[in-house]
Amino acid sequence: MKDSLKPGLEYAFRYRVPDSKTVPALYPESPEFQEMPKVLATGFLVGLLEWTCIQAVNPHLDWPREQSVGTRIQVDHTAATPPGLEVSVRVKLTEVDGRRLLFEVEAHDGIDRISQGTHERHVIDAARFAEQVKQKAESKNV
């Protein structure tokens, strides 16, 4: 981690919602999801919030040796966004506690605020993390 990774860091990202990020696309094998409205899925919204936080911190890490992983998310999803609208995500790093990072996150689709809350990430050593995941998979013969 570089010394520049400090609270107060802000970042914004824009993303136009395609059909492939709607509820029916979340789990195509789910008949229940296939019957749901074609709007931005909460699962994809969470991924978009995470992606924005990753982009915010990567210049302040020894990327790709150091990466960050999501460990907690507390957000609401208060408005539906149809495909074609552009979502603006704003994140602010509010706390750095060792390798733990806490963000305030917010998303807007140009008409409504669609989400706000907090997201926690932890900085990892990518090689060490990959080795731990490999050992876990091998322990259960996955």
C-alpha positions in Angstrom: 0.0 0.0 0.0 1.2 3.4 -0.9 1.2 6.4 1.5 -1.4 8.0 -0.7 -4.1 5.6 0.3 -5.8 7.8 2.9 -9.3 8.7 4.0 -10.9 11.4 1.9 -10.0 9.8 -1.4 -13.0 10.1 -3.8 -13.7 8.5 -7.2 -16.6 8.5 -9.6 -17.5 6.1 -12.4 -20.2 5.9 -15.1 -21.7 2.8 -16.5 -24.5 2.4 -19.1 -26.7 -0.5 -18.1 -26.9 -3.2 -20.8 -29.6 -6.0 -21.1 -26.9 -8.4 -19.8 -27.0 -6.8 -16.3 -30.7 -7.1 -15.7 -32.4 -9.5 -13.3 -33.2 -12.2 -15.8 -29.4 -12.3 -16.7 -28.3 -12.7 -13.0 -29.0 -16.5 -12.9 -30.2 -17.5 -16.4 -30.9 -21.0 -15.1 -33.5 -19.6 -12.6 -37.0 -19.7 -13.9 -38.0 -17.3 -11.2 -35.5 -14.7 -12.3 -36.6 -15.2 -15.9 -40.0 -13.9 -15.0 -38.7 -10.8 -13.2 -38.6 -7.3 -14.7 -35.7 -6.3 -17.0 -34.1 -3.8 -14.7 -30.6 -3.5 -13.2 -30.2 -6.5 -10.8 -29.2 -5.8 -7.2 -26.4 -8.3 -7.6 -24.9 -6.4 -10.6 -25.4 -3.1 -8.7 -23.3 -4.5 -5.9 -20.6 -5.5 -8.4 -20.7 -2.0 -9.9 -20.2 -0.4 -6.5 -17.3 -2.8 -5.8 -15.8 -2.1 -9.2 -15.8 1.6 -8.5 -14.0 1.1 -5.2 -11.4 -1.1 -6.8 -10.7 1.6 -9.4 -10.5 4.2 -6.6 -7.8 2.3 -4.7 -5.8 0.5 -7.4 -3.5 3.5 -8.1 -2.6 3.5 -4.4 -1.7 -0.2 -4.3 1.2 -2.2 -5.7 -1.2 -3.5 -8.3 -1.5 -6.4 -9.3 0.6 -7.9 -6.4 -1.7 -6.1 -4.0 -5.4 -6.2 -4.6 -8.5 -5.6 -2.5 -11.4 -7.9 -1.9 -14.9 -7.0 -0.7 -15.7 -8.2 2.8 -18.9 -6.3 3.7 -21.6 -4.4 1.9 -24.5 -2.5 3.5 -26.5 -0.7 0.8 -30.0 -0.1 -0.2 -31.4 -0.5 -3.8 -34.3 1.9 -3.8 -35.2 2.5 -7.5 -35.4 0.4 -10.7 -33.0 1.2 -13.6 -33.9 0.0 -17.0 -31.3 -0.9 -19.6 -29.9 2.1 -21.5 -29.7 4.4 -18.6 -26.3 5.5 -17.3 -25.5 4.9 -13.7 -23.1 7.3 -11.9 -21.4 5.8 -8.9 -19.5 7.9 -6.4 -17.3 6.5 -3.6 -15.4 8.0 -0.8 -12.8 6.3 1.3 -13.7 7.2 4.9 -11.5 5.0 6.9 -8.1 3.1 6.5 -7.4 0.8 9.4 -4.3 -1.3 8.5 -5.5 -3.3 5.4 -9.2 -2.6 6.1 -10.8 0.1 3.9 -14.3 1.6 4.5 -16.1 3.5 1.8 -19.3 5.5 1.5 -21.0 4.6 -1.8 -23.8 6.1 -3.8 -25.3 5.5 -7.2 -27.7 7.5 -9.3 -29.3 6.7 -12.7 -29.8 10.2 -13.9 -33.4 10.2 -12.6 -33.2 8.7 -9.1 -30.7 7.9 -6.5 -30.8 4.1 -6.7 -28.4 3.2 -3.9 -26.4 4.4 -1.0 -24.6 2.8 1.9 -21.1 1.5 2.9 -18.7 -1.0 1.5 -15.7 -2.6 3.3 -12.7 -4.0 1.5 -9.4 -5.5 2.6 -6.1 -5.2 0.9 -4.5 -8.6 0.1 -1.3 -10.1 -1.2 -2.7 -11.7 -4.4 -0.3 -14.6 -4.5 -0.8 -15.5 -0.8 -4.6 -15.2 -1.2 -4.5 -17.5 -4.2 -2.5 -20.1 -2.4 -5.0 -20.1 0.5 -7.9 -20.5 -1.9 -6.0 -23.4 -3.6 -5.4 -25.1 -0.3 -9.0 -24.7 0.7 -10.2 -26.2 -2.6 -7.8 -29.1 -2.3 -8.8 -29.9 1.3 -12.3 -30.7 0.0 -11.3 -32.2 -3.3 -13.2 -29.5 -5.2 
